[in-house]
Amino acid sequence: MLIYTWWHVLASTDPLNSPSAASFEATAGDWLDQISLDKTRVENYKRGRVGLCLVVIGIYLLLLGSRLLIPETLDAKPEDNAYKEMSITTPTDPFSVEADKEEEEQENEFWDPRVWKRANFLLTTLCFMAPMLVFWEFSYSPSFTNNIYGYLVLFKILRAMIELVLEHFLHEKLLVMPFAVVLSASETFAKLCNVCVAARQQAIGNQANKLVAGMRKIRADEFSSDEGSDEDGGEVPFAPIVVARGAIEGRVLTKWLLAARKRLGGAFPRPEAQEEMERYARKLKRSRRRAGKKDHVDSDEEGKDPSRHWRLELNEAARALALRWLWEARDLRDAAARSVAAELREKLQALNDQVVEADDWFFGRELREAGIALRDDGAQLAEEQARVDEDLAQKIRATERDVEAFVEEKRSTNAAEEKAFAELIAKEREDIKARVAARELELLEAYKQKETEFAAAQRQARETGELVPALVAEHRSYLAKMAEDRRTELEAMEEAASTKTQQKEDAFARKLALAEAAVASRRALAQHRILALRKEARGVVRDRESAWQSKARSWIDRASRKVQVKQQEDAEAQLNDKRRRKRVLLAT
């Protein structure tokens, strides 16, 4: 519409005699063209300028589309690397930190995933536009018209191949969908015939006129409403589809939803969305009941647990409390696990003290050596866990020191800026007062001068006998107007200065609020990093500790039984020896 208005509405009806400056009708399209313009050349230059405008707008739309499809909702991170995504096999925690800060900065110097992704998307778009332009131009040829069905079949095959190639280069279905829509639209419009379409539209219009002419008026109760179809048992328009968030489709839909919400703005979810979903659920239940199905609306034939598809929505406070409870529960579980490990080590040490080398004839050498090996492995794991805990404590202290240094720097900077801003505002207010006072003196001098002139004129008129009341009233009204103008001007100056000062104060307050938000964000990032470090530290020796505890429990069970048997046999041997010595003593 803007291009049409620029080059057609603003164009002159007589470009040779009265050219339009807005449409550049008096300007040649070439610096070397110094010949007088005629109507044909003006039209040619206008077509070229319109084409240039369309090309510029097309490039702008391409760049805008790339930013919409690949938005900058978050800062670029190294894990966004598409080549690294193919090597990830296990799910990661959303708060985990994959690399150190120095490695991330070094990698970001050479790799910006979003820029490369947009560049790949734009290059693919340009490579896609060239064959599509050739296809559109070829669709107007007589050869395409005479063999339209063969070319359409060939286009369908090429369309499938093109979609596979695009999916291979773009890696995401969301980025492939615009190209698929263009292919579908091209296939549709290539089959259109302007003459046939015009004739069909004319026939449809004539048929509608005939129907209207032969029909009666529709009564008010004969109108159907989509609003009431939900409550009066209408058919369900579509069946629900459950998509996992971790799947490719779920990630694409989540990305599209976030981008659409950011683009639209406003509060989400919408207030009426819950009511619409409940209405749809009731309608779906009625439809399933009529079909003989008794499953819940959220049930799944493969998994009968309806809680699989429940959705829990939490605000920031509830989410923070949930995370705090989760990590406290993990700490309690880790403390319990460490106490159990300490008890196992104590039992293992006690049994190793009882299973000595002299009793290998009873316990066996393998059992004793296995106990010693388990004791050494347990001590090594305990030392490694202690080193991991010490490293974790050092990293946490370093992170907290960095945060405190950042906060201290921000607070000191804000304090210095507040002091400088207060001095600046005070100086500006003094300058404003000085300017207002100077202007007031200037206006008072003008008022006194005019009052003196009026007094002299009245005195001269009185001497000549020409003084009339109208002249005195005119002078008084003029002086009153000057006084009112002086008061209005001074008030306007003060109000303008106050408004300007208030704007500066508001802007400075927003700047301070942004600084406080940066501090809060830095604290949150530090907390997330600490949580990620703790999670990483928990998993360093956890698997080996679990395997060691399993082996230790098995060995302790076997060794405990043998030690008990050995103790029982020793007690019986001592008792028998005591009885034997008693019998010998009695016999002697």
N, C-alpha and C positions, 0 to 999 in steps of 0.2 A: 504494500500500500504506500509506503514512503517513497519507493522508487517510482511508482506510477504517478504519485502526486508531484514529485520533483521534475520528472521529464515529460509529463503529459498535461497535468493540470496547470502547472506554472509556465508551460511553454506558450509562446506567442502564436497567434493565428497567422501573422504575417512576419516570419522570421527574417526576411530580407530588409523590410523597411523599418520595423519596430522589433528588433530582436530582444529576447528576454535574457537579462543578465544572470538570473538564477539558473537557467538551463544552458548557459554558455553558448548561446546560438550565434553570438558575434565573434566567437573565438574559434580559430581553426584547430584541427586535431593534430597538426604537425607544425613545428617551429619554422620549417623551411617553406611552408605553404603561405605565400604572400599574395596569392591571386584572390580577387574578390570572390566571396562565397556565393554559390547559387543554391537553389532549393534541394537539389539532389545531394550535394556534398554536405549540406547541413543535416539532412536525414541520415546519411551514412555516418557522420561523426556522432550524431545522437545515438544511433544504434550501438556504436562502439563504446560510448560512455555508459549506456545502460548495461551492456555486457560486462564492462569493468566493474560496475556497481554490484552486479549479480555475483561475479567472481569473488569480490571482496567480502560480500555478505556470506557467500558459501564458505570461504575460508574461516570467517569468524564463527559460523555455525559449527564447522568441523572442530575448531578448538574448544568451543563451548560444550559441544557434545562429548568430546574426550574428557573434559573436566567433570561433566556430570556423571559419565559412566565410570570414571576412575577418580572419585572425589578425594579431597585431602581432609577427611574427617579426623584423621590421627596423624601424628608425626611419622615420617618414614622410618622404618626399623629394618635392621638387617634380616630379620626373619621373614620379611616380605619378599625376599629373593625367590623368584620362581624356581631357580635351579636347586635351591636348598629345600623347597617344599617337596620336591620329588624324592628327597632322601629321608624325609621324616616318616617314621613308621609307627611311633608311639604318640598318644595324645599328650599335650603339654599343659601345664597349669597356666591359667590366664595371668597370674601374677609372677610367673617365673622370669628370670633374667638369664638369657642364653649366653651372654658374653660379657666380658668386662667392658668398662667404659672406654678404655684406651683402644681396645680392639674394634669397638663399634665406630669410634670416630675415625680410625684408620680405614675401616671398610667403607664408611660413608663418603670418603674423599674420592673414591673411584666408582661407587655404585649407588645410584639413587633409583630405587625400583620404580617409583611412580612416574618419574620422567621417562625412563626407558619404556615403561609399559604404554604410556601415552604416545610416545614416538612410534612404537611398534603398531599401535592401533591406527595412527594417522597414516603411516606408510601402507598398511594393509588396505585402508580406505581408498587411498589414491590408486593403488594397484587394482582395486575392485571397481573403481569408477570408470577406468579406461575401457575394459571389455563391456561393461554395461552400456556405456555411451555408444560403442560400436553396435551393440545389439539393438538399441533403440533406433539408431539410424537405419540399420538393416531392416527393421520391421516395417519401414515405409517403402521398401523396394518392391517391384512387381514379383521378383523371385520368391520373396517371403509370402506374398499374397497367394500365389499360385500353388505353393507347396506348404501351406500353413500347418497342416497336421503333422507332416514329417518333421518340420522344424520344432514344433511344440514338443514332440516326443524326445527329440534330441536335446532340447532345452531342459526337459525334466531330468534327463540323465546327467547333463552337465551341472544342473542345479545341485543334485545330490553330491557330486564330486566336489563342487565349489564349497559346499557347506562342510564337507570333511576336511578340506584344505584349510578353511577358515578356523575350524575348531582346533586343528593341529597348531596353527600359528598363534591363536589368541588364548587358548587354554581355558576359556570361561564361556559358558553358555549365554550369560548376560551380554557379553560383547559380541557374540555371534548373532543374537536375535535381531538387531537392526539390519544386518545384511540379509538375513532370511526374509525379513519383511519386505525389503527392497526387491529381492528375487521374486517373491510371490506377487507383489504389485506389478513388477515388470511383466511377468507372465500374464497377468490379468489384462493390463492395458495394451499389451502387444496384440491381443486378440480382438480389440475393439475396432469397429469401423464407424467413422464419423457419420456417414450417410445412414447406416443401419441404426445407430443409436438415436439419431435425430428422428427417424421415422418411427421407431418404437416409442420414444417419449411422446410423440404426437398422438400415436394410437392409444397409449395409456391415458393421456389427457382426454381424448374424445370418449373413451370408454367410461371414465370417471364422470364426465358430464352427463352421459346417457343414464348411468346408474342413479345419479343425484336427481335427475329429472323425473325418473320413474319410481322413486322411493318416497315413503312417507317420512315425517319427522320422527326422530328418535325421542322416546320419552325419557324422563329423568331417571326412572328406576331401572332403565335398561343399560346404563353405563356400568362397565366392569371396573374394578379397582384392584390394583396390585397390593394395596395396603391391606385390604380385607381378606385377600386370598390366604394369608398366613394363618388366620384364625378360623376360617370356615372350611378347613380341610382340603386346600388345594394341593396339587402335585408338587413335589420337591423339584426345583429346577436343575439341581446337580447334586451328586453324592459327595460326601466329604472325603478328602484325601489327606492322609497323615504323612507328613514328611519329617524325617529326623533332622534336627538342626546341624548335626555333624556331617550329614551327607552333602554331596555337591549341590543338589537342588536346594537343600536347606540353607547352605551358605550363600548361594546366589540370591534366594528370596530375601534373606536377612539383609544382605548388602543393598538390594534394590529398595527394601522397605525403609532402611535408615536414610538412604539418599533421597527418597521421595518425601519422607517426613521433614528432612532438613530443607528441602526445596520449597515445600508447601508452607512450612511454619505452623505455628499454633500449638495447641495442647493435644497430646496423644496419650492413650487411646481416646477416641471421640466419645462424648457422653452417650450418644445413642447407639454406639456399637454393641454394648452389652445387651441392650434390649433387643436389637436385631438378631444377635446370636442366640439368645434364649428363644425368640420366636421361631427361628430356623430349627433349633433343637426340638421344640415341641412338634413342629410340623414333620420333622424326620421321624420322630417316635411314632406318630400316628400312621405315617406311611409304612413303617416297618411292621407295626401291629396289624395293619390290613394285609400285609404280605405274609403274615404268619411268623415273623421273626420277633423274638423276645429279648434280643440283646440290648444292652444299654447303648445310648447314643455314642458314647466314647469307647465302647468295647471293641475288641479286635478278635477275629476268629482264631488267629494263631496264639495270641496271649490274652487270656480271659481277665486279666487284672486291669480294671478300668483306670487305676491310678497311673498307668504308664503314660497316659495322654493328658494328665492334669497339668495345668499351668499355674505356677505360683509367681505372683507379682509382688515385689518388695520395693519400698522406698529406700533412700540412701541410709537413713538411720537404722531401719530394720536390717538392711544388708550389712552395715558395719557391726551391729550387734551379733548377727549370725556368724560373721567371720571371726569376731572376737571369741565367741563361744566355741567355734570349731577349733581354733588354735589352742585355746585353753584345754579343750578335751584332748587334743593331740599331745599337749605337754603332759597332762595327767597320765595318758596312756604310755608315753615314753618313760615317765618316771616309774610307773609300775613295771614296765619291761626292764628297766635298769635294775630295780630292786630284785626282780626275779633272776636276772643275770648274776647279780652279786651273790644271791643265795646259792645258785648253781655252782659258782666258782668256790664258795666256801665248802659246800658238800664235796665237790670234786677234790679239793685240797685235803679234806679230812680223810676221804677214802684212799687217796694216793699215799697218805701217811701210814695207813693200815696195810695196804697192799705193798709189801716190801719184797726185795729180791730173794730173801731167804725163804719165803713162802711160795716161790714159783712152782714147787711140786704140787701145791694145792690150787692156787689161783691160775697159774699158767703164765708163761712169759708174755704171750700176746696180749692178755688182758692188762698186765702191768704197763707194758709199753704203750698200749692204746691210751691208758689213763694219763701217762706222762705227756704223750703227744697232745691230748685234749687240753691238759693243763697249760702247756706252752702256747697252744693256739689261742686259748682264752686270754692268757696274759698279753699276747701280741694284739689281739682284737681290742682289749681294754686300753692298751697304750695308743693304738691307732684312733680309737674313739676319743680319747683324751686330747690327742693332737687336733682332731677335727673340731672338737668343742673349743679348743683354744683359738684355732684359726677363725672359727665362726665368731667368737667373742671379739677378736681383733677386727674382723670385717664390720661387725655391727658397730663397734666403737668408732671405726673410721667413717662409716656412713653417718652416724650421729654427729660426729665432729664436723663433717662436711655440711650437714644440714644446719647445725648451729652457726657455723661460719657464714653460710649463705644468709641465714636469718639476721645475724648480726650486721652483715654488710648491707642488707636491704634496709634494716631499721636505721642504721647510721646514715645511709644515703637519704632515706625519707626524712629523717630529722633535719639534716642539712638543707634539703630542699624546702622543707616547711619553714625553716628559719629564713632562708633567702626569699621565699615567696611572701612571708609576712612582711619583711623589710620592703620588698617591691610594692606590695599593696599599700603599706603605710606611706611610702614615697609618692605613689600615684595619687593617693587621697590628699596629701599635702599639695601636690601640683594642681589637683582639681580645685581645691579650695582657693589656691592663689589665682587660678584662671577665673574662677567665678567672682572673686573679689575684684580683680582687675576689670572684668567685664561690667560688674555692677558700678564701679566708679566711672567707667566710660559712659555708661548709660545715664548715670546721674548727672554727669557734666553736660551731656547732650540735653537732658531734661531742663537743667538750670539755664543753659544757653537759650533754649527755645522759650522758657518762661520769661527770661530777660527780654528777648525779642518781642514777645507778645505784650509785655508791660510797656515797652517803648512805643509800640504801635498804638496801644490804647491811649497812652499819654498824648501822643501826637494827634490822634483823632479827637481827643477831648479838647485840646487846644484849638483845633480847627472847627470844633462843633459837629464833627461827623461821627462821634461815638454812638453806637446803637447797641441795644441789648443782644441782638443776634450775633454781633461780632464777639462780644464777651463770652456768650454761650459757646460759640464755635471754638474760641481759644481754650475754654475750660474743658470741653469735650476732647479736644486734641491732646491736651496735657494728660487728661485721665486715660486716654487710649495709650499714650506713651508709657504711663506708669503701669498699666495692665500688660502691655507688651514686654516691659522690662521684667515684671514678675513672672510672666509666662516663659520668657527666654531663659531666665535664671533657673526656674524649675525644670525646664527641659534639659538644660545642661547638667543639672544635678542628677536628674533621672537617667540620662544617657550614661553618665559616668558610673552611677550605681549599677545600671544594667550590665555595663561592660565589666565592672569589677565582679559582679555576681557570676557572670559567665566564666571569667577566669577562675574564680573560686570553685565553681562546679567542675570545670575541666581538671583543675588540680586535685579535687576530691576523687574524681574518676581515676586519675593517675595513681593516687594512693591506694584506691580500692583494687586496681589491677596489680599493684605491688603486693598487697596483702593476699590476693588470689594466687599470685606466683609463689608466695611463701607457703600457702596451704597446699598448693599443688606439689611443691618440692617436698613437703613433709609427707604427703600421701605417697609420692613415688619412693621416698626413702623407706616408708613402712612396707610398701609392696616389695621392695628389694630385700628388706630384712626377712620378710616372710618367705621369699624365694630362696634366700640363703639358708634359712632354717630348714626348708623342705629339702634342699640339696644336701645339707649336712645329715639329715635324717636318713637319707637313702645311700650314704657312702658305704657303711658297713652293715646295713640292716639285713640284707640277704645273707651275707656270710655269718652274721650273728645268729640269725634264725637257724641256718644249717648247723652251726656249731652247737647251739642249744639243743637241737634235736638229737645230735650224736651224743652230747653230754648226758642228756636224760636217759638215753638207751644204755650208755655205759654205767651210769650211776645205778640204774635198776639192776643190771646184771651183777655189778660189783657189790651192791648192798646185800643182795641175796647170798652171794658167796661169803661175804664177811660175816653175816649172821650165822650161816652154817658153820663157818670156821670157829666163831666164838662159842657156838653151842657145843661143837665137838671138843674144843679146848676145855670148856667147863666140865663136860662129861669125863674127859681124860684126867683132869685134876681130881675130880671126885673119885674116880676109880683108883687113881694112884693113892689118894688119901685112905681109901678103904683097904687097899692092899697093904699099906704100911701099918695100918691099925691091926690087921689080921696077923701080920708078921710079929708085931709087938706083943700081941696077946699070946701068940704061939710060943714065943721065947720066954 
